Amino acid sequence: MKRPMSSFPPLPRHSLVEQAIAVMRERVTQGEWALGERIPKETELAQLLQVGRNTVREAVRVLSHAGMLEVRQGDGTYVRSCTDPADVIHRISRSGLRDHFELRVVLEAEAARLAALRRTERDLKHLEKLLQARGEKAPGMDMEAFVARDTAFHLAIAQASHNTALSELYRYFVSEVRRGTHTAVAEPTLPEPDLAAHRRILDAIRRQDAPGAEQAARAAVEGLITAMS
């Protein structure tokens, strides 16, 4: 049975598309539009939101691109997901540094474990090249470039896991990894993992020692977390 529609609050005249997106996203995330349910038609949404149909159309396009909605030609628009990935990443970006590093441990430890089980000779050569390029942190070096090289090494480990979901999630998270790494490098009281710690991860991956790779990856970051306690 179709639920009766209730009016939305009037939207400010500025940033109408953004406001429409926010209201529609809230309807989905709060479950007022359930997963798999068809949302109101474009004309109905325009009336409820008190905006033009072009504004509604653009808001639907953005939410469809984000994966929350699915437009079915000739049928209507349906709720595809109750989560907006962009909103999730935004909340991650606003989380505390300790939360950030705890999540980093989860991702990097599992990536290293799987990489040890699945790495190829080509993966090893690529990882060795990136580790040598990363090098050791030294006074006076370009910290932004150093963080970029460190991130490239960890991303390559995720790719060597040959788990597409994990590697793509890490790639999505990589901007936050760089922010956290840059903070650790810039803060003298935080123990940035050195080259030897990274070498232990790669050596375990080379030996196909999955528990050892996981432990080495975990140990490389846990020192930072302990220092923040």
C-alpha positions as CSV (number, residue, x, y, z in Angstrom):
1,M,0.0,0.0,0.0
2,K,1.4,3.4,-1.0
3,R,2.1,5.7,1.9
4,P,0.5,9.2,1.8
5,M,3.0,11.9,0.9
6,S,3.9,14.6,3.4
7,S,5.2,18.0,2.4
8,F,8.8,18.8,2.6
9,P,9.9,22.0,4.4
10,P,10.4,24.9,1.9
11,L,13.9,25.2,0.6
12,P,16.0,28.3,0.6
13,R,16.4,29.9,-2.9
14,H,20.2,29.5,-2.8
15,S,21.8,26.2,-3.7
16,L,18.5,24.6,-4.5
17,V,20.1,21.5,-6.1
18,E,22.3,20.9,-3.0
19,Q,19.4,21.4,-0.7
20,A,17.2,19.0,-2.7
21,I,19.9,16.4,-2.7
22,A,20.2,16.8,1.1
23,V,16.5,16.4,1.7
24,M,16.2,13.4,-0.7
25,R,19.2,11.7,0.8
26,E,17.8,12.1,4.3
27,R,14.5,10.5,3.1
28,V,16.5,7.5,2.0
29,T,19.0,7.2,4.9
30,Q,16.1,7.5,7.4
31,G,14.2,4.8,5.7
32,E,11.2,6.9,4.7
33,W,11.9,5.8,1.2
34,A,12.8,2.1,1.6
35,L,15.3,0.1,-0.3
36,G,13.8,-1.1,-3.6
37,E,10.9,1.4,-3.3
38,R,9.9,3.7,-6.1
39,I,10.2,7.3,-5.1
40,P,7.6,10.0,-6.0
41,K,7.6,11.1,-9.7
42,E,9.5,14.2,-10.8
43,T,6.4,16.4,-10.9
44,E,5.4,15.3,-7.4
45,L,8.9,15.9,-6.1
46,A,9.0,19.4,-7.6
47,Q,5.8,20.2,-5.8
48,L,6.9,18.7,-2.5
49,L,10.3,20.4,-2.6
50,Q,8.8,23.6,-4.1
51,V,11.5,23.8,-6.8
52,G,11.5,23.4,-10.5
53,R,11.6,20.1,-12.3
54,N,15.1,20.8,-13.6
55,T,16.3,21.1,-10.0
56,V,14.7,17.7,-9.2
57,R,16.2,16.1,-12.3
58,E,19.7,17.3,-11.4
59,A,19.3,16.1,-7.8
60,V,18.2,12.7,-9.0
61,R,21.1,12.5,-11.4
62,V,23.6,13.2,-8.6
63,L,22.1,10.6,-6.3
64,S,21.9,8.1,-9.1
65,H,25.6,8.7,-9.9
66,A,26.3,8.1,-6.2
67,G,24.5,4.8,-6.3
68,M,21.6,5.7,-4.0
69,L,19.0,5.9,-6.7
70,E,18.4,4.0,-9.9
71,V,16.5,5.5,-12.8
72,R,14.5,2.9,-14.8
73,Q,13.4,4.4,-18.1
74,G,9.6,4.2,-18.5
75,D,9.1,2.9,-15.0
76,G,10.4,5.4,-12.4
77,T,13.2,6.0,-9.9
78,Y,14.0,3.5,-7.2
79,V,16.0,3.4,-4.1
80,R,19.1,1.4,-4.8
81,S,21.2,1.9,-1.7
82,C,20.5,3.4,1.7
83,T,24.1,4.8,1.9
84,D,25.8,7.6,0.0
85,P,29.5,6.7,-0.4
86,A,30.4,10.4,-0.7
87,D,28.7,11.1,2.6
88,V,30.5,8.2,4.3
89,I,33.9,9.4,3.1
90,H,32.9,12.9,4.3
91,R,32.2,11.6,7.8
92,I,35.5,9.7,7.7
93,S,37.4,12.8,6.8
94,R,35.9,14.5,9.9
95,S,36.8,11.7,12.2
96,G,39.6,12.0,14.7
97,L,43.2,11.1,13.9
98,R,43.2,8.0,16.2
99,D,40.0,6.7,14.5
100,H,41.7,7.2,11.2
101,F,44.8,5.2,12.1
102,E,42.7,2.4,13.7
103,L,40.9,2.0,10.4
104,R,44.2,2.2,8.6
105,V,45.4,-0.8,10.6
106,V,42.3,-2.9,9.6
107,L,42.8,-2.2,5.9
108,E,46.6,-2.5,5.7
109,A,46.9,-5.6,7.9
110,E,44.3,-7.5,5.8
111,A,45.8,-6.2,2.5
112,A,49.2,-7.4,3.6
113,R,47.9,-10.8,4.7
114,L,46.2,-11.4,1.3
115,A,49.1,-10.0,-0.6
116,A,51.4,-12.6,1.0
117,L,49.0,-15.3,-0.2
118,R,48.4,-14.0,-3.7
119,R,51.3,-11.8,-4.8
120,T,53.0,-12.5,-8.1
121,E,56.6,-12.0,-9.1
122,R,55.5,-8.8,-10.9
123,D,53.9,-7.6,-7.7
124,L,57.1,-8.1,-5.8
125,K,59.2,-6.3,-8.3
126,H,56.7,-3.3,-8.3
127,L,56.7,-3.3,-4.5
128,E,60.5,-3.4,-4.2
129,K,60.8,-0.5,-6.7
130,L,58.2,1.6,-4.7
131,L,59.9,0.8,-1.3
132,Q,63.3,1.9,-2.6
133,A,61.7,5.1,-4.0
134,R,60.0,5.7,-0.6
135,G,63.3,5.5,1.2
136,E,63.8,6.8,4.7
137,K,62.5,10.0,6.1
138,A,65.3,12.6,6.4
139,P,65.5,16.2,7.6
140,G,64.9,18.8,5.0
141,M,63.3,16.5,2.5
142,D,60.0,17.4,0.7
143,M,57.5,15.9,3.1
144,E,54.6,16.1,0.6
145,A,56.6,14.0,-1.9
146,F,57.7,11.6,0.8
147,V,54.0,11.0,1.9
148,A,53.0,10.4,-1.8
149,R,55.8,7.8,-2.1
150,D,54.7,6.1,1.1
151,T,51.1,6.1,0.1
152,A,52.0,4.5,-3.3
153,F,53.7,1.7,-1.6
154,H,50.8,0.9,0.7
155,L,48.3,1.2,-2.2
156,A,50.4,-1.3,-4.2
157,I,50.2,-3.8,-1.3
158,A,46.4,-3.5,-1.4
159,Q,46.5,-4.1,-5.2
160,A,48.8,-7.1,-4.6
161,S,46.0,-8.6,-2.5
162,H,44.1,-9.2,-5.8
163,N,40.9,-8.4,-4.0
164,T,39.2,-5.8,-6.1
165,A,36.8,-4.7,-3.3
166,L,39.7,-4.2,-0.8
167,S,42.0,-2.4,-3.3
168,E,39.3,-0.1,-4.5
169,L,38.2,0.7,-0.9
170,Y,41.8,1.5,0.0
171,R,42.2,3.7,-3.1
172,Y,39.0,5.5,-2.0
173,F,40.5,5.9,1.5
174,V,43.9,6.9,0.2
175,S,43.4,10.6,0.5
176,E,42.7,10.2,4.2
177,V,45.7,7.9,4.5
178,R,47.8,10.7,3.1
179,R,46.4,13.3,5.5
180,G,47.1,11.0,8.4
181,T,50.6,10.1,7.2
182,H,51.4,13.8,6.6
183,T,50.3,14.6,10.2
184,A,52.4,11.8,11.6
185,V,55.5,12.9,9.6
186,A,55.1,16.5,10.6
187,E,54.5,15.7,14.3
188,P,57.8,14.9,16.0
189,T,56.1,13.2,19.0
190,L,54.5,10.6,16.8
191,P,56.7,7.6,15.7
192,E,56.4,7.5,11.9
193,P,57.1,3.9,10.8
194,D,60.6,3.8,9.4
195,L,62.0,2.0,6.3
196,A,62.9,-1.1,8.3
197,A,59.2,-1.5,9.4
198,H,58.1,-1.3,5.8
199,R,60.9,-3.7,4.8
200,R,59.5,-6.3,7.2
201,I,56.1,-6.1,5.6
202,L,57.5,-6.6,2.1
203,D,59.9,-9.4,3.3
204,A,56.9,-11.3,4.8
205,I,54.9,-10.9,1.6
206,R,57.9,-12.2,-0.4
207,R,58.1,-15.3,1.9
208,Q,54.3,-15.7,1.5
209,D,54.1,-15.5,5.3
210,A,50.5,-14.3,5.7
211,P,50.5,-14.1,9.5
212,G,53.9,-12.4,9.5
213,A,52.8,-9.8,6.9
214,E,49.6,-9.1,8.8
215,Q,51.6,-8.6,12.0
216,A,54.2,-6.4,10.4
217,A,51.6,-4.2,8.8
218,R,49.7,-3.9,12.1
219,A,52.9,-3.2,14.1
220,A,53.9,-0.4,11.6
221,V,50.8,1.6,12.5
222,E,50.0,0.5,16.1
223,G,53.0,2.5,17.4
224,L,51.2,5.6,16.2
225,I,48.0,4.6,17.9
226,T,49.8,3.9,21.2
227,A,51.5,7.2,21.1
228,M,48.1,8.9,20.8
229,S,46.8,7.2,23.9
